[in-house]
Amino acid sequence: SPSSAASDVYKRQLEKDLKKLAIQNMDTGDFTVDGGTYGENYVFEEHVLKFIKGGSYRVSGTTTEDQIIISAENVLLTLDSLKIDVSTNYYNQVAAITIELGASAKIDLVGENILKGSLMCAGLQNENDTEDSLIISSGEGTIQGFAGSLTATGSWGGAGIGGGNGKNGTVTITGGSITAIGSSASAGIGGGNKGTGMITILGGKINAAGDTNGSVSYTHLTLP
């Protein structure tokens, strides 16, 4: 009947509106996320913002509790004045940002970004040894000629950028003002304690400071 048809239309529209409202109110912790759809491209639970589908995203915010995990391939993630310091929870053994095995990401820098890992972890940690699994870039701007900077610090056994304790680190840098500080026999850029890595530096202003093993630990280093 016409009345039941109208009722069905109303119900479908109400369901759409409620779903849209729920998505808009989805919690992302201390982060603000632009791009993608909650539940389809990324989720947030137990202090972890996880990107589960390739695409372009922008993240900003300041936190001492939350972390980011990239579990999908072909993620373009813009860090926009993002500050993550999980070193205050030293024994949690988490990186500020982790690229999981089988995932890949291009990290684009805008503004001042700070990443600090906790025990045995890097600030920006790449668990994928595949070439170009982590690319760090930045456009032109006013920060040493770039749009953004990154200061990444590892805790005991972790590189600044690259591997956690006992892990390798594959890193490509094409731009940005980069400061990377390793801890306890770890590289500023490259492997964690007892790890190595493949480092390709094609651009940027780089300041890497390691611990016992030096500022850059690598099995292959490419410079422009």
C-alpha positions in Angstrom: 0.0 0.0 0.0 1.1 3.6 -0.4 1.4 4.1 3.4 3.6 1.1 3.9 5.8 2.1 0.9 6.2 5.5 2.4 7.0 4.0 5.8 9.7 1.8 4.2 11.3 4.8 2.5 11.3 6.7 5.8 12.9 3.7 7.6 15.7 3.4 5.0 16.4 7.1 5.2 16.4 7.0 9.0 18.9 4.1 8.9 21.2 6.1 6.6 21.0 9.2 8.7 21.7 7.3 11.9 24.7 5.5 10.3 26.1 8.8 9.1 25.7 10.3 12.5 27.4 7.3 14.2 30.3 7.6 11.8 30.7 11.3 12.5 30.8 10.6 16.2 33.2 7.7 16.0 36.0 8.1 18.6 39.5 8.5 17.2 41.1 9.2 20.6 43.5 12.2 20.6 43.8 12.1 16.8 41.9 14.1 14.1 41.6 12.1 10.9 40.8 13.5 7.5 40.1 11.2 4.5 38.5 7.8 4.3 35.6 6.4 6.2 35.6 5.1 9.8 35.1 1.3 9.8 36.1 0.9 6.1 39.5 2.7 5.9 40.5 2.9 9.6 39.3 2.0 13.0 40.2 3.1 16.6 40.2 0.9 19.6 42.2 0.4 22.8 44.3 3.5 22.0 45.3 2.3 18.5 44.4 4.1 15.3 44.7 1.5 12.6 44.6 2.1 8.9 43.2 -1.0 7.3 42.8 0.1 3.7 45.1 1.9 1.2 44.3 5.6 0.5 45.2 9.1 1.4 44.7 10.4 5.0 45.8 13.3 7.2 46.3 12.9 10.9 47.0 15.6 13.5 46.9 15.7 17.3 48.9 15.4 20.5 48.9 12.3 22.7 50.9 10.4 25.3 48.5 7.4 25.1 47.5 6.6 21.5 49.5 5.1 18.7 49.1 4.5 15.0 49.4 1.2 13.1 49.4 0.9 9.3 48.3 -2.6 8.3 47.4 -2.0 4.7 49.5 -1.4 1.5 49.7 1.9 -0.3 48.8 4.2 2.5 49.6 7.9 2.0 49.6 9.4 5.4 50.2 13.1 6.0 51.4 14.0 9.4 50.2 17.5 10.2 51.9 18.8 13.3 51.4 15.4 14.9 53.0 14.6 18.3 53.0 11.1 19.7 55.0 10.4 22.8 54.4 6.8 24.1 57.7 6.7 25.9 56.0 7.9 29.0 54.4 4.4 29.1 57.9 2.9 28.9 57.1 -0.8 29.4 54.2 -0.9 26.9 56.7 -1.8 24.1 54.9 0.2 21.3 56.1 2.5 18.6 54.5 5.9 18.0 53.8 4.7 14.4 54.2 1.1 13.2 54.1 -0.2 9.6 53.2 -3.8 9.9 54.7 -6.7 8.0 53.1 -6.7 4.5 52.0 -3.1 4.8 53.5 0.0 3.1 53.3 3.7 3.6 54.4 7.0 2.2 54.6 9.5 5.1 54.3 13.1 4.1 55.4 15.8 6.6 53.6 19.1 7.2 54.5 21.2 10.2 56.5 20.0 13.2 56.0 16.3 13.9 57.4 14.4 17.0 57.3 10.6 17.4 58.7 8.9 20.5 58.6 5.1 21.0 58.6 3.1 24.2 60.8 0.2 25.3 62.5 -1.8 22.5 60.6 0.2 19.9 61.4 2.9 17.3 59.7 6.2 17.0 58.6 5.4 13.5 58.9 1.7 13.1 58.9 -0.3 9.9 58.4 -4.1 10.2 58.4 -4.6 6.5 61.8 -5.2 4.9 60.5 -4.7 1.4 62.1 -1.9 -0.6 60.0 1.3 -0.6 57.7 0.0 2.2 58.4 3.2 4.0 59.0 6.5 2.2 59.3 9.8 4.0 58.6 13.0 2.0 57.8 16.6 2.3 56.9 19.4 -0.1 58.6 22.8 -0.2 58.1 25.2 2.7 59.8 27.3 5.4 61.3 24.5 7.6 64.8 24.2 6.2 63.2 24.5 2.8 60.5 21.9 3.5 56.8 21.9 4.5 57.5 19.7 7.4 59.9 18.2 9.9 60.1 15.0 11.9 61.9 14.2 15.1 61.8 10.5 15.8 63.2 8.9 18.9 63.5 5.3 19.9 63.7 3.8 23.4 66.0 1.0 24.6 66.8 -1.2 21.6 64.8 0.9 19.1 66.0 3.1 16.2 64.7 6.6 15.7 63.3 5.6 12.3 63.4 1.9 11.2 63.6 -1.2 13.4 62.7 -2.1 16.9 64.9 -4.3 19.1 66.5 -7.0 17.1 64.8 -5.9 13.9 65.9 -4.5 10.6 64.7 -1.1 9.2 64.0 -0.3 5.6 63.7 3.5 5.0 63.6 5.8 2.0 63.8 9.6 2.5 63.0 12.0 -0.3 62.4 15.2 1.6 61.8 16.9 4.9 63.8 18.1 7.9 64.6 14.8 9.7 66.1 14.3 13.1 66.3 10.6 14.2 67.7 9.5 17.5 68.4 5.8 18.3 68.9 4.2 21.7 71.0 1.4 23.2 73.0 0.0 20.3 70.5 1.2 17.8 70.7 3.4 14.7 69.3 6.9 14.3 68.0 5.6 10.9 68.0 1.9 10.2 68.2 -1.2 12.4 67.4 -1.6 16.0 69.7 -3.3 18.4 71.4 -6.2 16.4 69.4 -5.2 13.3 70.5 -3.8 10.0 68.6 -2.1 7.2 68.4 -0.7 3.7 68.5 3.1 3.7 67.9 5.2 0.7 68.3 9.0 1.0 67.3 10.9 -2.0 66.7 14.3 -0.4 65.9 16.2 2.8 68.0 17.6 5.6 69.1 14.7 7.8 70.4 14.6 11.3 70.8 11.0 12.6 72.3 10.1 16.0 72.7 6.5 17.0 74.0 4.8 20.1 76.8 2.2 20.1 76.4 1.2 16.5 76.6 4.7 15.1 74.2 7.1 13.4 73.1 5.0 10.5 73.0 1.2 10.5 72.6 -0.4 7.1 73.4 -3.3 4.7 72.8 -0.9 1.7 72.9 2.9 1.7 72.0 4.9 -1.3 72.7 8.7 -1.4 71.9 11.2 -4.2 
